[in-house]
């Protein structure tokens, strides 16, 4: 394993205080709230200040405003059209913040009020790629949850961790092997406010772990109307080891993971108490924050003298839990000795529990000597548990049936709410404009009503939808060429291979996107199971196909890295390299480029191991089609006319499923996907394909948006 922390690179210049010209001054306030990242023209206003610098600073408006030249500021300030755009954006922002009424159709439980909000806990948040505190789907889902809560005006605060080095950046060697690079996140370059106490000193939260008091300062990120609080142990008062408790997202050993989760749960609980926030409900998004339930019990025991059992009953009424993992191995568990080391005598002194009583809280029923798991703890301490798709709910009921041994699997109290994505974040500006023109200026509101939305989409002509999609594909081709050229140059590839990047890909060719974590159950190698047949498909003289890939292997996953290496080696083959691209260092910006422009989004997980999957939902809002195994969200989304299904629902061994689903994949690619895509009329428009695009948009956008998801949480769970 090669993992580096870049401490010898020259850091970006920290943002310096500066006075912007009067026409541009509203940009300072806008840059401090991530609302700009999903607002119409928000991203574009900052980008157009200085497009090259915008890319260099990785779409971070705080850094952009600090580093942009005085000359460029003077030029854009003197442009009345640009100044008008700034003023319009600022006015929309002010109106957004001042609108304090919840969405009229949002039905809140009486316990949820502005004074008693939802407290949403998660280990990662993917708000925007300029705030790199996420690794993948869980974080992106959490970010979209916050944005929809803001848009719907659901009272909600969020709690997470500020990771000094975030998640790793991916770098590929010339031989295709993945290396991991960690870059330090500097708080003064980000839209983060330090939370102070009454004396204007940094507010510090204390948690005892490993026999030491560990302190965390607190940062606040504003996500529209929602506040996200982030705990950070990189403070001088801590032992050097403890300063790295919040060092790396999903990095370090098991002990580091355990103390991180103590800080998230226990520290987060104490933070809200310190801030005087009394949540109506605590939402544990995955089990990483389950320790918060124990600190809530501790607080009741201290304040009211309750027994642990009585306190647990009270805590249970205030906590709900969402599980995202469909396999037992994916749930965090810790050896009893490690739990003892990190907690010390806290269970006995704070909760009144003997060591074995405490450990039993984290063990499945019958696991007398098992490890301490956060999912069993959350299941015991929360009044509601849900999976993130219907199938995942079913899988979770079977997986955790042992917690309710007297019940049948169907009666296990685990429900489901299918994940969704935030439309305004993921829609391409071209499609947004088209929706505004044909569906209505309030298209987001209309998208929450399936019938109204379907009628609006029908008003979009085939010609204008195809033209918009074609322009986005041209942008994607330019992005692939530019990214591939730079990556090959940086790796020191041979000159011919570097130059080939300038002409690779063709916007007229059927383009398939495949981007996700490189892991065994994601089956990256399924597509390459018959490289000869795949090469024929790519080079078909009448119906060629091109593929764009992106994704990271976990640093410790030594089985996934060779799979990625095989793909990288294959794309160098002269017979396919003009139509196969791997985009290095997959992040939100790369995801946006892909989901907004590919013709088809492919997903081939091993059933039933895809808990939900949301990348394909992002494609649907942009008119792309899904080509997927019937698992996760696609199992309940596919209707036969809004995309393509790989295989069927037969119960098979893994080996047989791989063989049959590979055959299905190749057959459908040839006989259905490519055949329909290249069936053009005299006007060069694939009418049957465009009809399927519209069907996908009509049926998927209302059901699989995070607005629907958050409203469902508010009405059914909170």
Buried (B, 14 or more C-beta within 10 A) or exposed (E): EEEBBEEEEEEBEEBEEEEBBEBBBBBBEBBBBBBBBBBBBBBBBBBBBBEEBBEBBBBBBBBBBBBBEEEEBEBBBEEEEBBEBBEBBBEBBEEBBEEEEBBEEBEBBEEBEEEBBBBBBBBBBBBBBBBBBBBBBBBBBBBBBBBBBBBBBBBBBBBBBBBBBBBBBBBBEEEBBBBBBBBBBBBEBBBBBBBEEEEEEBBBBEBBBBEEEBBBBBBBBBBBBBBBBBBBBBBEEBEEBBBBBBBBBBBBEEBBBBBBBBBBBBBBBBBBBBBEBEBBBBBBBBBBBBBBBBBBBBBBBEEEEBEBEBBBBEBBEBBBBBBBBBEEEBBBBBBBEBBBBBBBEBBBEBBBBEBEEBBBBBBBBEBEEBBBBBBBBBBBBBBBBBBBBBBBBBBBBBBBBEBBEEEEBEEBBBBBBBBBBBBBBBBBBBBBEBBBEBBBEEBBBBBBEBEBBBEBBEEBEBEEBBBBBBBBBEBBBEBBBEBBBEBBBEBEBEEEBBEBBEEBBBBEBBBBBBBBBBBEBBBBBBBEBBBEBBBBBBEBEEBBBBBBBBBBBBBEBEEBBBBBBBBBEBBBEEEBBBBBBBBBBBBBBBBBBBBBBBBBBBBBBBBBBBBBBBBBBBBBBBBBBBBBBBBBBBBBBBEEEBBBBBBEEEEBEEEEBBBBBBBBBBEBBBEEBBBBBBEEEEEEBBBBBBEBBBBBBBBBBBBBBBBBBBBBBBEBBB
